[in-house]
Amino acid sequence: MTTFPAPKPIRRVVSKPLRQSAQDKRCTLRIGGCLPGNETVVLAHLRGPWALGTGIKPHDFAAIYCCQSCHDRLDGRRSSPPPLIDVLRALMETQSMMLEAGLITVRGDQ
């Protein structure tokens, strides 16, 4: 099977409100070693072929709320990366929270 690299976005969405929205939230990844509480939770960007390398991050809406322990696993700084199904669940949960807070919108939504 042939794979093709994902196209790089023309511009990157950087949003201070999205980044600050992680404050006081619980970790949405919740994998083994997840820290209780919300003291270390940050907006953790997802990585992939579209966003690899030093200083290259995806859009701020392609991120999840992560405690320090889960963030270390997500970024590969500690043990094995989390299962993709857990990352996708966390992304859907995080984006739903952002939508409910009015931080992201969808045209035509009723």
N, C-alpha and C positions, 0 to 999 in steps of 0.2 A: 504494500500500500504506500503510495506516495503522499507525503505531507508537504504542505506549503506554509511558509511563515505567515503569521497574521499581519495584516497591514498596520503600520504605525498610525496612530491618530494624527490628524492634521493639527489639532490643538488639544491640550490636556485640561480637563476641568479640575481646578483647584478651588476649594471652597472652605473658607474659615469656619462658617457655621456647621458644615458637615464634620469637619475635624473636631470642633468643640463639642459636637453632639455626643461624643463618646464619654464626656465627663458625667460621672454619677450613674453610668449604665453598667449593667452586668455583662460579663463575657457571653457572647453568643456562640462561640466555638465549643466551649465546654467539653474538652477532651481530657484524657487522663492527665492528672497533675494540675488541672485548672484551679486557680486560686479563688478562694471565697471572697466575697465583698466586691467592691468596685474601685478600690484605691489605685490599682495599677492599670485599669482599662484605658486603652487608646484606640484610635481608628487605625487598623492594620490593613495595609494595601495587599491585595492578592497579586501574586506573581505568575508569570507564564511567558510564553514566547513573545508576547506583545509588550512585555515590560521586564526586561532582564538587563542587568548591568548596574553599575554604580550610579546613583542619582537618577535612575529612570524608574518612575512609578506610574501605575495606571491612574485613571480618573479617580477622584475622591469618592465617587459613588460605587466604585468597584473595590470596596473595602468592608471589613467587618469589625465589630467591637471585640477586642481581645485583651485578656489579662496578660501580664508579662510572661507567664509560663506558656500559655497557648501561642502567644506571639513569637516566642523563641522557637517553638516547634514549627509554626507556619513559615517562618523565614529560614528554617534549617539551621538555626544556631544550637539546637539541642535535640538529640535523638532523631527519630525518623519523622518525616512530615506526616501531618494528619491525613486520614482517608478523604478522598475527594468528596464523597457523599456528605461528610460532616462539614466541609468547607462550603459546599453548595447550600446546605441547610442553614448555616450561619449567615451566608450572604442574603438568602431570602428573608430570614428573620430580621437582619439589620436593615435591609431596604424597606421592609414593611414598617419598621419602627420609624424610619426616616420619612416615609410617606405619610404616616399618621401624624407626625410632628409638623408636616408641611414643609419639610426641608427639600424634598424632591416632589415633582409634580409630573403628571402624565396628561398630555393633551387629549381631550375627548373623554376623560374620566368623568363619571356621573356619580 
